[in-house]
Structure formats: C-alpha cells, structure tokens
C-alpha cells in the first residue's frame, strides 16, 4: 500500500510507544540554521523516529491498528 502521509505512523508511535517498528534517535536539539535547513546539536530534549522494520511489516501493522 502506498502512503503519502506520515499521519498514521505518528499516531501509531504516539499510542504504541515501545514498538519493534521504530526507535527513537538519541536526544538532540533540533533547530534551523540561517538558510532554513535543519540543524542537529547534541544535548537537547528532541528526537526523531528511525525506521526499524521493513516497509511491508509497518504497513500491515498500521492497517491492522487502524481497523
């Protein structure tokens, strides 16, 4: 299944925080530089999610979760 939105992934990760499909990055300070590009610095409270499983596994789980 093709997905154009990350909305379901965001919801899934928020509800199922400890899951095998994604893991959190190390804690960072995420901001923007003068050009509007993302700037990552150590020592913050922010993080992003890192995919930790195959796309099809994640798609199947999200479809199951949303039913």
Buried (B, 14 or more C-beta within 10 A) or exposed (E): EEEEEEEBBEEBBEEEEEBEBBBEEEEBEBEEEEEEEEEEEEEEEEEEBEEEEEEEEBBEBBEEEEE
